[in-house]
Amino acid sequence: MTTSGFLRQNARWLGAGGLLAFSGSYGQTFFIAIFAGDIQESFGLSHGAWGAIYALGTLGSAAVMVWLGTLTDHYRVRRLGPWALAGLAAACLAMAVNPWVWALPLVVFGLRLGGQGMVTHVGRVAMARWFSANRGKAISVSSLGYSVGEAFLPILFVALLTVVEWRALWGLAALLSLAAIPVLLALLHRERQPQSYAEDSQSTGSGGRHWTRAEVVRAPFFWAIVPALLSTPAFVTAFFFQQVHLAAEKDIAHLDLVALFPLYSVVSVLAMLGTGFLVDRFGTRLLMCLFTLPLALSFIVISGTETLLGLAVGLSLLAVTVGANNTLPAAFWADMFGTRHLGAIKSVAMALMVLSSAIGPLITGLAIDAGASFPAQMPLISLYIALSAGLLAAALWRTGA
């Protein structure tokens, strides 16, 4: 089947995945970090304190995801997706009205569980399960929704912040989340099941079998590849979380920094689509060994530059890894462990990813409070990323995967 034919035949389901990917933006760090300065000012928080609150809420959401993520093995997207969107809308509304600093971790918990957690998880599991031969293309095409949100929501909301009070913008995010529900239901009026499930149940993993979650977490090689898999969510999250601080350190306006995000998103989309085609052609193993290396290089570039051009180069390198990350790991889990228990397995992976996205802002925030600026931390972060990529390659080689 040609690419255009694939897109036409599956537009309804790809659109549903794209809608969920876009809607999850409101619980992603790149969106929440837009309001970092306002939140810190309103609640009297330092970089470290805000990072600790963000980490606490995110860690709680990671713990719950281990259980909640398994629901994708039992319920259709048409049923589960609207509930996830409604929960995200409630968390956005809570951020809009919450006056108490003690409740802030709970609000962050709701945003992270709803957006980065369930809304994103439901969409990606659906793509990996609904499609087999074209799994890479399906995941990459649907992930365009995330890229659109990442490209345009920061510019839109940073601009709106100049004329609209920040809490009101969280109310707008709640309304947009709710507005996605009827659109999702219309797209999934005829959901891609049960035929697709019967077809995809034959998509086995390593060793020609379907792995259970218990088998995966007992496998030593799984834990050997985890550090590399976590490097992207940990430190890309830290980059976007510290964007206000980074702009100040580079002596540029915050709006000038976010004006580079569309370039970042274009490169990310190209990398994402390219990775999808490469996955379908060559599989996931080799790509998994290489995809974090541009991120390591990007942090070296960003650390050393003082110009918008240098930041654009660094952001473009970062975008290559982010684009690949939007497609590759989801396909890797299905390729490596099969699709029968994919929701349960990915719930562990998602929980670890959310956990790492809490650690990145926490560590960098505490380091900033201790006197080490984020740019000064970047070379050490690059070293970690490179070493973890080597460990992943060794683990896959040792297992013969």
Residue, then its C-alpha position, 0 to 999 in steps of 0.5 A: m500500500t502506498t503512503s497516500g493510500f495508507l493515510r486515506q484509508n486510515a485517516r479516521w484512526l490516525g486523526a484520533g491518535g493525533l487529537l489525543a497527542f495534541s490534547g496531551s500538550y496541556g499536561q506536558t512540560f513545554f506547556i506548563a513551563i510557559f507559566a513557570g515565572d507566574i507560578q513562582e511569583s504567585f506562590g513565592l517559590s524559588h527554582g528549587a522549590w518549584g522544581a521539587i513541587y513539580a517533581l513530587g506531583t510528577l512522581g505521584s503520577a508515575a506511580v499511578m500510571v503503573w496501574l492506570g495504564t493497564l486499562t488500555d488492555h481492557y477498554r476501547v479508546r472510544r470509552l477510555g479517551p474521553w475520561a482521560l480528556a475530562g480528567l485533564a480538563a479538571a486538572c487545568l481548571a484546578m490550576a486556574v483557580n487554586p490559591w494554595v501552595w500546599a495544593l500545587p503538587l496535587v494540581v501538578f499530579g493531575l496535569r501530569l497524569g492526565g496529559q503526559g500520562m493517560v491522554t498520551h498513553v491511550g493514543r500511542v498504545a492504540m497506534a501500536r496495537w491497531f497497526s502492525a506492518n505500518r506501525g512506525k508510520a502510524i505512530s509518527v503520523s499521529s504524533l504530529g498532533y504533539s508536534v503541532g502543540e509543541a510548535f504553536l501553543p508556546i507562542l500563542f500562550v506566551a503572547l496571550l500572557t501579555v494581555v491575559e491573566w495567567r490563570a484565565l489561560w488555564g481555564l482556556a486550556a480546560l475548555l480546549s480539552l473538553a472540546a476535544i471529547p466530541v471530536l474524538l467520539a466522532l472520529l471513533h464512531r467506528e473504532r478500529q476493532p475488534q478485527s484489528y485486535a485479532e490481527d495484531s494479537q499475532s504480532t509477537g516480540s523477541g523469541g516469537r512470543h508475547w511477553t508479560r509485564a512480569e517477564v519484562v521487568r524481570a529481564p536484566f537487559f530491560w533495566a540496562i536499556v532504561p537509562a538511555l530511554l529515560s535520558t530524553p524525557a529527563f533532560v528534554t523536560a529539564f530544558f523546557f522546564q528551565q526555559v525562562h531561566l535559560a533565556a535569562e542566562k543567555d540574555i535574550a527575551h523569553l518570547d525570542l526563545v519560544a519564537l525558535f520553537p516552530l523551527y524545532s518542531v519542523v525538524s522534530v516532525l521531519a525526524m519523527l516521520g523519517t524515523g517512522f519509515l526507517v522503523d518499518r524498513f529496518g526495525t527498531r534495534l539499530l535506531m535505538c542505539l543511535f537516537t539519543l546522540p543528537l541530544a547529547l550534542s545539542f546540549i554541548v552546542i546550547s551550553g557554549t552559544e550566546t546567540l539565537l543562531g547557536l540556540a537554533v542549531g542546538l534546538s534543531l539537534l535536540a529536535v532530532t532526538v525528540g522526533a525519533n523519541n515520539t515514534l521509536p520507543a512505542a514501536f520498540w516495545a511492540d517489536m521487542f515484547g509483542t502486542r498482547h500485553l502492550g498496555a501493561i508493559k507500556s504503562v511501566a515504560m510510561a511510569l518510568m518516563v514520567l518519573s524521569s521527567a520529574i527527576g530532570p527538573l528537580i536536579t537542574g532546579l536544585a543545581i541552579d539554586a546551588g549556583a550552577s546555571f543550567p547551561a553550566q550543567m549541560p556538558l555533564i548531562s551530555l556525558y551521561i546521555a552518551l554513556s547511557a547510549g553505549l550501555l543500551a547498545a551493549a545490552l541489545w548486542r549481548t541479548g542478540a536482539 
